[in-house]
Amino acid sequence: MERADEARKARSAGSRNEMFWRIIWPIVVVIIFGGAMLFANGCGGGGGGSDGTKAENSDLNQNNNQNPPTDQNANPPTDNNTPPSPDDANTSPPPNNSDTTSPPDIKTAGTIQLPKTGQTKCYDSSGIEIDCKGTGQDGEIQAGVAWPDTRFIDNNDGTVTDDFTGLMWLKDANTKAKTSVNYCSYCPPAGAENWDSTLAYVAKMNSEKYLGYADWRLPTVNELETLLDLGRWNYALPAGHPFVNLRPARYWSSTVTNAGLNSWYVGFYFGEVGAIYNKEYSNVGYIWPIRRAGDGLIKIAQVGNNEDVATDVGEPWPNPRFIDNNNGTITDALTGLVWVKDMNIAKMSATWQEALNYVAGMNTGKYPNLGYTDWRLPNRKELQSLHYRDRYSYFISGVPSFFTNDTYKPYWSSTTIADSPEKAWAIKYVMYSAKDPLELQRHDKGTTLHFLPVRD
């Protein structure tokens, strides 16, 4: 009997348990299934986000490969920190911390190309020859167009053709000494004359068709300078030249300045160039007439504002010649050179070596570099190319609207003076009166002058 009661109780409990699971199980299944769906959607959404991120990264990487970011080492940022003071030329400013954006490419082809100076050696400030590597000197950079291997052609008729410029020169650099009698109150050296008398002599050559030609003329100062080899002295002419009877004194050009009061000359003994005041009277020089034989490898620019009108031959200046790039640089459309606009960018004067060091520091980002790393100290021909040789007050018309902060002091070139290698060539662009000597200057390398960096 007791067993029957226990059996009934068990069946009753089992029935209640069965009823419970029939009610609860569907709810459990819904909860489990819903949670699984939510989990699946959550993982799927995360996976979709991951795929999208990968796609974006892939596109970015591909874009970076096609357009690599600016190399900040190649173009260090402009340094807006205060440069070293004039009293401490060796003081280094703080590290650069300005914008690293590279400036635009502002290079332009000039209408002329300047020739090399001819200097191939380098010297320290004591005049001792040194290895050129890393010096930044003219002898290392050798900027400009190289001379042809065979430059001068002796025509065997008393003339020499320069294939580099297309100019024909008299082979005898002092022909007048043999063809006329000097007439003056104190008898200048044979062949020398004051400037005005040179014009009469050339006119006589043409009337007589000297050597068969009637188009002889005095060369412009730009043409006369093309013969110079600044790596040599006694005489500063290319090795192997065929000229004879050179004189160790000034030779007249046709170029005058200051309303005709000053006349430009070139001295071939060590390559000096200048302008002499009061050309009409006691100052004398030699005569070396030329004519154009044809085109050369380079074009020669006019000297300036055509004050010597008929004789200012050559390539005209572009208009405008100087272009403000609005980034601290000026492009010269005549030569294609790019100059620092601030003529006192270092805010100091410097010895020759300090100037070279400063420009090197610009290229490493140590000093302000306007975003470029190929600055150099200009060689003598580059420095002279800015000179407005028809004027004595400024080197170009309207200079204040282009270059700024002219120091009114001489500016270093990178070119050593061959006969005195402890010295270097410099130029002063602004003269205070018509009587100031308009000439390149010779300065000991320990002198403190200013400098104007340039790049191609």
C-alpha positions in Angstrom: 0.0 0.0 0.0 2.8 2.4 0.9 4.5 1.6 -2.4 1.4 2.5 -4.3 1.2 5.8 -2.6 4.9 6.6 -3.3 4.3 5.7 -7.0 1.3 8.1 -7.2 3.4 10.9 -5.6 6.2 10.3 -8.0 3.9 10.5 -11.0 2.3 13.6 -9.7 5.8 15.3 -9.2 6.9 14.2 -12.7 3.8 15.7 -14.2 4.4 19.0 -12.4 8.1 19.1 -13.6 7.0 18.3 -17.1 4.5 21.1 -17.1 7.2 23.5 -15.8 9.7 22.8 -18.6 7.0 23.0 -21.2 6.4 26.5 -20.0 10.0 27.7 -19.4 11.9 26.0 -22.3 10.5 28.2 -25.1 11.4 31.3 -23.0 15.0 29.9 -22.6 15.3 29.1 -26.3 14.2 32.7 -27.2 16.7 34.2 -24.8 19.5 32.0 -26.0 18.7 32.6 -29.7 18.3 36.3 -29.3 21.6 36.6 -27.4 23.3 34.6 -30.1 21.9 37.0 -32.8 23.0 40.0 -30.9 26.4 38.6 -30.4 26.6 37.6 -34.1 25.6 41.1 -35.1 28.0 42.7 -32.7 30.9 40.7 -34.1 29.8 41.2 -37.6 29.6 45.0 -37.1 33.0 45.0 -35.6 34.4 43.0 -38.5 32.8 45.3 -40.9 34.4 48.3 -39.2 37.7 46.5 -39.3 37.3 45.9 -43.0 36.5 49.6 -43.6 39.5 50.7 -41.6 41.8 48.4 -43.6 40.3 49.8 -46.8 41.0 53.3 -45.7 44.5 52.5 -44.6 45.1 50.8 -47.9 43.9 53.8 -49.8 46.0 56.1 -47.6 49.1 54.0 -48.1 48.6 53.9 -51.8 48.1 57.7 -51.8 51.3 58.1 -49.8 53.2 55.9 -52.3 52.0 58.0 -55.2 52.5 61.3 -53.4 55.2 60.9 -50.7 55.3 63.4 -48.0 57.7 66.3 -48.1 61.2 65.4 -47.1 61.8 67.7 -44.2 65.5 66.9 -44.3 65.8 67.9 -47.9 63.9 71.1 -47.3 64.3 72.2 -43.7 61.8 74.6 -42.3 62.4 78.3 -42.2 64.0 79.4 -39.0 62.1 82.3 -37.5 64.4 82.5 -34.6 66.7 85.5 -34.1 69.9 85.2 -36.1 73.3 85.7 -34.5 74.1 89.3 -33.7 76.8 91.3 -35.5 78.9 91.1 -32.4 79.0 87.3 -32.4 79.2 85.9 -35.9 79.7 82.4 -34.6 76.6 82.3 -32.3 74.2 79.6 -33.4 70.4 80.4 -33.2 68.1 77.9 -31.6 66.9 74.9 -33.6 64.3 75.3 -36.3 60.7 75.0 -35.1 58.7 76.6 -37.9 56.5 75.4 -40.7 57.9 72.4 -42.6 56.0 73.0 -45.7 58.3 73.1 -48.8 58.1 76.2 -50.9 57.1 76.0 -54.5 59.7 75.5 -57.3 60.4 79.0 -58.5 63.2 78.2 -60.9 63.1 79.8 -64.3 65.3 79.7 -67.3 67.2 82.9 -67.9 67.5 84.6 -71.2 71.3 84.4 -70.8 73.6 82.0 -69.1 76.6 83.3 -67.2 80.0 81.7 -67.9 82.2 80.1 -65.3 84.8 82.3 -63.8 87.7 80.0 -64.6 88.6 79.4 -60.9 89.2 75.8 -60.1 91.3 75.9 -56.9 90.4 76.7 -53.3 92.3 78.6 -50.6 91.9 79.2 -46.9 91.9 82.6 -45.4 95.7 82.7 -45.2 95.9 82.1 -49.0 97.1 78.5 -48.7 95.6 76.1 -51.3 93.3 73.5 -49.8 91.1 70.7 -51.0 87.9 72.1 -52.5 85.5 69.5 -51.2 82.9 70.9 -48.9 84.3 74.5 -49.0 81.4 76.1 -50.9 84.0 78.2 -52.7 83.9 79.2 -56.4 86.6 76.6 -57.1 84.4 73.8 -55.8 81.0 74.9 -57.2 82.2 76.2 -60.6 78.8 77.5 -61.4 78.2 78.7 -65.0 78.7 77.6 -68.6 82.0 75.8 -69.3 84.3 77.1 -72.0 84.7 74.9 -75.1 87.8 72.9 -75.4 88.9 74.9 -78.4 87.7 78.4 -77.7 89.9 80.8 -79.7 90.4 80.4 -83.4 93.3 82.3 -84.9 92.1 83.4 -88.4 95.7 84.1 -89.5 94.7 87.5 -90.7 95.3 89.6 -87.6 92.0 88.5 -86.0 90.9 85.9 -83.5 87.3 84.5 -83.2 86.0 83.5 -79.8 83.7 80.5 -80.4 82.3 80.9 -76.8 80.9 84.3 -77.5 80.9 84.7 -81.3 83.0 87.9 -81.0 86.0 88.6 -83.2 89.0 90.3 -81.6 92.1 91.9 -82.9 95.0 89.4 -82.2 97.2 92.4 -81.3 95.9 93.8 -78.1 97.7 97.1 -78.6 97.4 97.7 -82.4 97.1 101.5 -81.9 100.7 101.8 -80.7 101.8 100.9 -84.3 99.2 102.8 -86.2 99.1 106.3 -84.8 101.1 109.0 -83.0 99.9 110.0 -79.5 98.9 113.6 -79.0 98.5 114.9 -75.5 100.2 117.3 -73.1 102.1 114.6 -71.2 102.5 111.7 -73.6 100.7 108.6 -72.3 102.1 105.2 -72.9 102.2 104.1 -76.5 98.7 103.0 -77.6 96.9 104.5 -74.6 94.3 107.3 -75.0 91.7 109.0 -73.0 88.2 107.6 -73.6 87.0 110.1 -76.1 90.0 109.6 -78.3 89.3 105.9 -78.5 86.1 106.6 -80.4 87.9 108.6 -83.0 90.4 105.9 -83.4 87.8 103.2 -84.0 86.0 105.4 -86.4 89.2 105.8 -88.4 89.6 102.0 -88.5 86.2 101.6 -90.0 86.8 104.3 -92.6 89.9 102.5 -93.7 88.2 99.0 -93.5 91.0 97.8 -91.2 91.7 94.1 -92.0 88.8 94.2 -94.4 86.1 95.1 -92.0 84.1 98.4 -91.4 82.2 97.4 -88.3 84.8 97.6 -85.6 83.7 99.0 -82.2 84.7 99.2 -78.6 83.4 96.3 -76.6 80.9 96.8 -73.8 82.2 96.1 -70.4 80.2 92.9 -70.4 81.8 91.8 -73.6 85.3 92.8 -72.4 84.9 90.8 -69.2 84.1 87.5 -71.1 87.9 87.2 -71.8 88.8 87.0 -68.1 90.0 83.8 -66.5 89.8 84.6 -62.7 91.8 81.5 -61.9 94.9 83.1 -63.5 96.9 86.3 -63.3 99.7 87.9 -65.3 97.5 87.8 -67.4 94.0 86.8 -66.4 93.2 85.2 -69.7 92.5 81.5 -70.5 95.6 79.3 -70.9 96.7 78.9 -74.5 95.1 82.1 -75.7 96.6 83.4 -79.0 96.6 87.2 -78.2 99.8 89.2 -78.3 101.0 92.6 -77.0 98.8 92.7 -73.9 99.3 95.6 -71.6 99.3 95.4 -67.8 96.8 98.3 -67.5 93.2 99.1 -68.0 91.4 98.6 -71.4 88.5 100.9 -72.2 85.0 99.6 -72.8 82.2 101.5 -74.6 80.1 101.6 -71.4 79.6 104.9 -69.6 77.7 105.8 -66.5 76.4 108.8 -64.6 75.4 110.8 -67.7 78.6 109.9 -69.4 81.0 111.1 -66.8 82.4 107.7 -65.8 83.8 105.1 -68.2 84.1 101.4 -67.4 87.3 99.5 -68.0 88.8 96.0 -67.5 92.4 95.3 -66.4 93.7 92.0 -67.7 96.7 91.7 -65.5 94.7 90.3 -62.5 91.2 90.8 -63.7 90.1 94.1 -62.1 87.0 95.9 -63.4 86.0 99.5 -62.6 84.8 102.8 -63.8 86.9 106.0 -63.9 85.5 109.4 -63.1 86.2 112.3 -65.5 86.9 110.1 -68.5 87.4 112.9 -70.9 90.7 114.2 -69.5 93.8 112.8 -67.9 92.8 109.2 -67.5 94.0 107.0 -70.3 93.6 103.3 -71.2 94.2 100.9 -74.1 92.0 100.1 -77.1 91.0 96.6 -78.1 88.3 96.8 -80.8 85.9 93.9 -81.7 83.2 93.0 -84.1 80.6 90.2 -84.1 81.5 87.2 -86.2 78.5 85.1 -85.4 76.6 83.3 -82.7 78.4 81.9 -79.7 77.6 79.3 -77.1 76.4 82.0 -74.7 74.5 85.3 -75.1 75.9 88.5 -73.5 73.5 90.8 -71.8 73.2 94.5 -72.4 74.8 96.6 -69.6 71.6 98.4 -68.5 69.6 101.4 -69.4 71.2 102.2 -72.8 73.0 105.4 -71.9 75.7 104.4 -74.3 72.8 103.7 -76.8 74.6 102.7 -80.1 77.1 100.6 -78.3 74.9 98.9 -75.8 74.6 95.8 -77.9 73.6 92.4 -76.5 70.7 90.5 -75.1 68.0 92.9 -73.8 66.8 92.6 -70.3 63.4 90.9 -69.7 60.6 93.1 -68.7 60.1 92.7 -65.8 63.6 91.5 -65.0 63.2 90.9 -61.3 60.3 88.8 -59.9 59.3 88.9 -56.3 58.3 85.3 -55.4 56.6 86.4 -52.2 58.5 83.9 -50.1 61.6 85.9 -49.3 63.3 85.3 -52.6 63.8 87.3 -55.9 64.1 85.6 -59.3 66.3 87.3 -61.9 64.6 86.5 -65.3 67.8 87.6 -67.1 70.1 85.0 -65.5 67.6 82.6 -64.0 69.3 83.0 -60.6 67.2 83.1 -57.4 68.5 85.6 -54.7 67.6 86.1 -51.1 65.5 89.3 -51.0 66.8 90.5 -47.6 70.3 91.9 -48.4 71.2 91.5 -44.7 69.5 88.1 -44.0 72.2 87.2 -41.4 71.8 90.5 -39.6 75.5 90.7 -39.3 78.7 91.3 -41.2 81.1 88.4 -41.5 84.6 87.4 -42.6 84.8 85.5 -45.9 85.0 82.1 -44.1 82.1 83.1 -41.8 80.0 84.0 -44.8 80.7 80.6 -46.4 79.9 78.9 -43.1 76.7 80.8 -42.7 75.5 79.8 -46.2 76.4 76.2 -45.4 74.4 76.5 -42.2 71.4 77.7 -44.2 71.5 74.4 -46.2 71.6 72.3 -43.1 68.7 74.2 -41.5 70.9 75.8 -38.8 70.1 79.3 -40.1 67.0 80.7 -41.9 66.9 79.2 -45.4 63.4 80.1 -46.8 62.8 76.4 -47.3 65.7 75.7 -49.7 68.9 73.7 -49.2 71.0 74.6 -52.2 72.1 78.2 -51.4 75.6 79.2 -52.1 77.8 82.3 -51.9 77.7 83.8 -55.4 80.8 83.8 -57.5 82.1 87.1 -58.9 80.3 86.9 -62.2 77.0 86.1 -60.5 77.5 89.0 -58.0 78.3 91.4 -60.9 75.3 90.3 -62.9 73.1 92.4 -60.6 75.1 95.6 -61.2 73.2 98.2 -63.1 76.3 99.6 -64.9 74.6 102.7 -66.4 73.9 104.0 -62.9 76.1 104.9 -59.9 73.3 105.1 -57.2 71.7 101.7 -57.4 72.4 98.5 -59.3 68.9 98.3 -60.7 66.2 100.8 -61.4 63.6 100.7 -58.6 65.8 98.5 -56.4 63.8 99.4 -53.2 60.8 97.6 -54.5 62.8 94.4 -55.0 65.6 93.8 -52.6 65.4 95.0 -49.0 67.8 96.1 -46.3 70.8 97.1 -48.5 73.7 97.7 -46.1 75.4 100.1 -48.5 78.5 98.0 -47.8 80.6 95.7 -50.0 79.3 92.1 -50.5 81.5 89.0 -50.6 81.8 86.7 -53.6 83.0 83.1 -53.3 85.9 83.9 -55.7 89.5 84.2 -54.5 91.8 86.7 -56.1 94.3 84.6 -58.0 97.3 86.9 -57.5 96.6 87.4 -53.8 94.8 84.3 -52.5 94.5 85.6 -49.0 92.0 88.0 -50.5 88.6 87.6 -52.2 86.5 89.7 -54.6 83.7 91.9 -53.3 81.3 94.4 -54.8 79.6 97.5 -53.5 76.3 98.2 -55.2 75.5 101.7 -54.0 77.8 104.7 -54.5 77.4 108.0 -52.6 78.5 110.2 -55.4 79.6 110.1 -59.0 83.2 110.3 -57.9 83.1 107.1 -55.9 85.1 104.4 -57.5 82.8 102.0 -59.4 84.8 98.9 -59.2 85.1 95.4 -57.8 87.0 95.5 -54.5 89.9 93.4 -53.2 89.5 92.6 -49.5 91.5 90.5 -47.1 89.4 87.4 -46.2 89.6 88.4 -42.5 87.7 91.6 -43.2 84.0 91.7 -42.2 81.7 92.4 -45.1 78.1 91.4 -45.9 76.9 88.6 -48.2 73.9 87.8 -50.4 73.1 84.1 -50.9 72.0 82.8 -54.3 70.7 79.5 -55.8 70.1 78.3 -59.4 
